Amino acid sequence: MERLANGIPASSITGANWIKSALSNAQGACVELAKLPDGEVAMRNSRHPEGPVLVYTQAEIAAFVAGAKSGEFDHMTA
């Protein structure tokens, strides 16, 4: 399977099951993730669902989630 390139339109990823956090605000401003058939993860901005996506490996997503859980990015929400 060919790796999807960063920046492709989200609408070009057929069959994606996009999910977002239940903690997303009422305006839907959140990032959405979709696991791709090859195991990589696509991320898009929920305010622009047809817009570009970034594609991450499982290792990259695991590192990000671990950093978020440990509070490494908390200063960005203040």
C-alpha positions as CSV (number, residue, x, y, z in Angstrom):
1,M,0.0,0.0,0.0
2,E,1.3,3.4,-0.9
3,R,1.8,5.9,2.0
4,L,-0.5,8.8,1.9
5,A,1.3,12.2,1.7
6,N,0.9,14.9,4.2
7,G,-1.4,17.7,3.1
8,I,-3.7,15.6,0.9
9,P,-7.4,16.6,1.2
10,A,-9.3,14.7,3.9
11,S,-12.0,14.0,1.3
12,S,-9.6,11.9,-0.7
13,I,-9.3,9.4,2.1
14,T,-12.2,7.0,1.3
15,G,-13.7,5.0,4.1
16,A,-12.0,6.9,6.9
17,N,-13.8,6.6,10.3
18,W,-13.0,10.0,11.8
19,I,-13.2,10.4,15.5
20,K,-12.8,13.3,17.9
21,S,-12.7,13.7,21.6
22,A,-16.0,13.7,23.6
23,L,-14.4,16.8,25.3
24,S,-14.6,18.8,22.0
25,N,-16.3,22.1,22.5
26,A,-19.9,22.8,21.2
27,Q,-18.6,24.5,18.1
28,G,-16.8,21.3,17.1
29,A,-13.3,22.9,17.3
30,C,-11.2,19.9,17.7
31,V,-8.8,17.6,15.8
32,E,-10.1,14.4,14.4
33,L,-8.2,11.2,13.9
34,A,-8.7,8.2,11.5
35,K,-6.7,5.0,11.6
36,L,-5.7,4.1,8.1
37,P,-5.6,0.6,6.6
38,D,-1.8,0.5,6.8
39,G,-1.9,1.3,10.5
40,E,-0.9,5.0,10.2
41,V,-3.1,7.7,11.6
42,A,-4.5,10.7,9.7
43,M,-5.3,13.9,11.6
44,R,-7.5,16.8,10.4
45,N,-9.0,20.0,11.8
46,S,-12.7,19.5,12.5
47,R,-13.5,23.1,11.5
48,H,-12.2,22.2,8.0
49,P,-13.2,18.6,7.5
50,E,-12.4,18.6,3.8
51,G,-9.1,20.3,4.3
52,P,-5.6,18.9,4.5
53,V,-4.5,16.0,6.7
54,L,-1.3,15.1,8.4
55,V,-0.4,11.5,8.4
56,Y,1.5,9.9,11.3
57,T,3.1,6.6,12.1
58,Q,1.9,4.6,15.1
59,A,5.2,5.5,16.9
60,E,4.7,9.2,16.3
61,I,1.1,9.0,17.6
62,A,2.2,7.0,20.6
63,A,4.9,9.6,21.4
64,F,2.5,12.4,21.1
65,V,-0.2,10.8,23.3
66,A,2.4,9.9,25.9
67,G,3.6,13.5,26.0
68,A,0.1,14.8,26.3
69,K,-0.7,12.5,29.1
70,S,2.5,13.5,31.0
71,G,1.6,17.2,30.6
72,E,4.3,18.3,28.2
73,F,1.8,20.4,26.2
74,D,-0.3,21.8,29.1
75,H,1.3,25.3,28.7
76,M,-0.2,25.6,25.2
77,T,-3.8,25.8,26.6
78,A,-3.2,28.5,29.1
